[in-house]
Amino acid sequence: MPKETQEGITVKKEDNFSEWYQQIIQKAELADIRFGIQGFIVHRPWSFKIARKIYEYFEEEVEKDNHEPFLFPIAVKEKHLTKEKEHAGFTPEVFWVTEAGSETIEERFALRPTGEAQIYPMYSLWIRSHKDLPYKGYQSRITVFRNEKVTRPFLRGREFMFFETHDVFSAHEEAVEQIKKDLEMAKKIMTNKLKIPFLFFKRPQWDKFLGADNTYTPDTLMPDGKRNQLASTHDLGTNFSKAYNIKFVDKDEKEKYAFQTCFGPGIWRQLAALIAIHGDDKGLILPFEIAPIQIIIIPIMSAKNEKESKKISEYCEKIKKLLSGYKVQIDLSESSPGFKYNHWELKGVPLRIEIGPKELKSKKITVKRRTDRQGKTVTFKSLKNEIKKQAEEINMQIEKSAEKYFKNKIRSASSLNEIKKIILAYRGFIRSPFCSVDSDGKECADILKEKTGGAVVCGTLFPNAEKPKQNDNCIVCRKKAKEIVYIAKSY
Amino acid sequence: MPKETQEGITVKKEDNFSEWYQQIIQKAELADIRFGIQGFIVHRPWSFKIARKIYEYFEEEVEKDNHEPFLFPIAVKEKHLTKEKEHAGFTPEVFWVTEAGSETIEERFALRPTGEAQIYPMYSLWIRSHKDLPYKGYQSRITVFRNEKVTRPFLRGREFMFFETHDVFSAHEEAVEQIKKDLEMAKKIMTNKLKIPFLFFKRPQWDKFLGADNTYTPDTLMPDGKRNQLASTHDLGTNFSKAYNIKFVDKDEKEKYAFQTCFGPGIWRQLAALIAIHGDDKGLILPFEIAPIQIIIIPIMSAKNEKESKKISEYCEKIKKLLSGYKVQIDLSESSPGFKYNHWELKGVPLRIEIGPKELKSKKITVKRRTDRQGKTVTFKSLKNEIKKQAEEINMQIEKSAEKYFKNKIRSASSLNEIKKIILAYRGFIRSPFCSVDSDGKECADILKEKTGGAVVCGTLFPNAEKPKQNDNCIVCRKKAKEIVYIAKSY
């Protein structure tokens, strides 16, 4: 079989999302899962560059919001990991370093499952006075480690990409303000740059980050209708400051425990959403700014006509130079033009320019979009301007398509039976009346989960929760509903 | 004791470098060694930002040289670690992950001590044909792990900052060319940006990277006269391609083992050199481009005169806005101006502007350099232009001072006794005739080390080795010298 025909994705996304996802990860050269240790994957250049761009967006935003970057070790001391009682819940899933060379080390240490237990003992040394507050720190481009049973590239790993802010305040109102800012930052990047649709939730009390008072998350839906949590920000109250002794002398000269928040955009999760929501049966589709290569130029040359080939090649270089503000590449490899088209469509390059004898003669250039394979033919002189227009067009197409996709996945139900049916047929978000999102609602949530094969209460919309109608009853216990919640099966 | 007087460094760099280094690490808030696991340090924002800048310089250079970024897991499989016989020498210093939660994991894995053993098994899958070559990949902003006995911030750690390129070629000449390019990149950054003086060496055969055919390094000297290796690039020949099975089908359709190189700028080591070589008894001195804050504006306000204070504050903002292309900060904290001067001198901020009632009245602004505490008084209108001049001036001063420092540390000796005396009095590089840098010179190197309390042969200058004179004899065996080598005690 010629290499050409082996390259493409062999299933339709709609028919078999799971297989489609597995194939695109491999064929678009995103990750290599042949590393040989389960849940530890190789980020190949194409996915790494996309992830790096997402990292850069978040770095820029949090630094504008006065966060200082730092870098903590990969290690956590055992006694720090278990200091906050609920947070100690991470212990069953941490990896332990116990040996060095051929010897057992004196005090084993864990690979961080998240940063709190390593960062807060230092905050306790750094923060002394109200003058030191607010203190806003973050670390980016790190990985964390959790011994997950089932792993899947960019969705669940034993090692995965991480980004975390850790903020300390003298008053709870400031912490609440920060949570809103965190969500605004996430929204700005995910909506404007990544074109990923989502809903903001306040998680129910029984489904918070270990140790938090409240957890807030933007969640999207994958093509198989399962929820993908894209980020999370947590109101830690004084739970951790009490456990790790983070105190400050306030203006009134009294020593007080600090209020804390932490925010973690899920770099992997956003990458997974980007791949899965925008991609089609031909491969990735990338928003213009995110694409590692924005414009691919494909020369169509005949080996027989060397003189003409040289001219085509020069013309391609001239175009590349004209577009030097963009990420442009000329594909000079030995493959056939058809192979190249498929290859760069698979990789999701937003715009394609083909230059052959015809284009050389007519002095016209055709720019084709990855999204709908349509485009426009323009003169060399107006090309730069046209690229700008086409970039906007492609972004708009991606955004519209994603919005439509997302809306189609949100349904309402007012009984458990309805929910079961929707889950069997579509999954997605199901908007339903529910008795309570405080701890007294947990029993109903457990029943829901059991009866639906795993659907969970995602939470109430945030910051503006919807109110149930007068006669709305909880879909489980049929008591009067205090909340409108969203229900979904989850990754 | 008021906080002000506690802040400064209490020893002179010349009198006690070791103590000076320890104090500057802590007092300039570079690293926190109180993390509680030996050799694992916290990079505080000030050092992190400097390191990030160094990383960015290298990322830019290697990408210009067509290296693609990727990210490998932190883990290495045991069987991969020991595949290349000499490289397996890393095994005694690796950390092992053996447990997850409360269970022993099926197959323990190591934390990477360097990337070869994780990257080359994948290269063996990715590289098939001469069309895939050269393949140039790199990973940046990662850390690696070695169980070192003695640790010291930025010089030797159990976890330390890492950057590595891994290149694959079809011919050895291309590998040799790459090594020269690697050294040129290192030179460009270390000379132009970091102002760190160094010599390029080809290491003797007995002191190569484990598994390499040849190792090349730029080495500098620390104020205590000890050698600090700033980077290294290695000609791996086909040693690793044979061990990891990296083969390609060449144009002649024969399958061949690939030639490899790898290059690792020592981010920590460069940071250590930057701190130690440029710093003085008042604190850090940073080249202008490297400084996390380039210009600090210090308002001198009286609490009694609110109206004037407001005007001063506004004037500072106006200056900050004028200098918006630079990294500028106004220090509005409650400390005294004297405290602020000391604080920002400790941190090495290149330029300082003080704005008080006098400056407000005269409409003149004084720009002071960190290096020699001299400066210039200019009008608001000419300030921007003056900053540019002062930035150049400060860089020139740092460069000149470092060059003078370095030259003073290079001496010549033609006998073992002379070497002993120099090492007792000054250390530094000692230029000497030596019998051989091939494996037959190892015996003399061992004697040298023993008789001098640890001095080693750094190597011969590269690319242009010096030739010994007709009657030069090896400083150890007194046989005719084949080489001029440099000798030093090392970190």
Interface residues (C-beta under 8 A of the other chain):
Chain A: D32 R34 F35 G36 I37 F40 I41 V42 H43 R44 P45 F48 K49 A51 R52 E68 P69 F70 L71 F72 P73 I74 A75 K77 H80 T91 P92 E93 V94 F95 W96 V97 T98 E99 A100 G101 S102 I105 E107 R108 F109 L111 Q118 P121 M122 L125 K131 G137 R141 T143 F145 N147 E159 M161 S333 E334
Chain B: D32 R34 F35 G36 I37 F40 I41 V42 H43 R44 P45 F48 K49 A51 R52 E68 P69 F70 L71 F72 P73 I74 A75 K77 H80 T91 P92 E93 V94 F95 W96 V97 T98 E99 A100 G101 S102 I105 E107 R108 F109 L111 Q118 P121 M122 L125 K131 G137 R141 T143 F145 N147 E159 M161 S333 E334
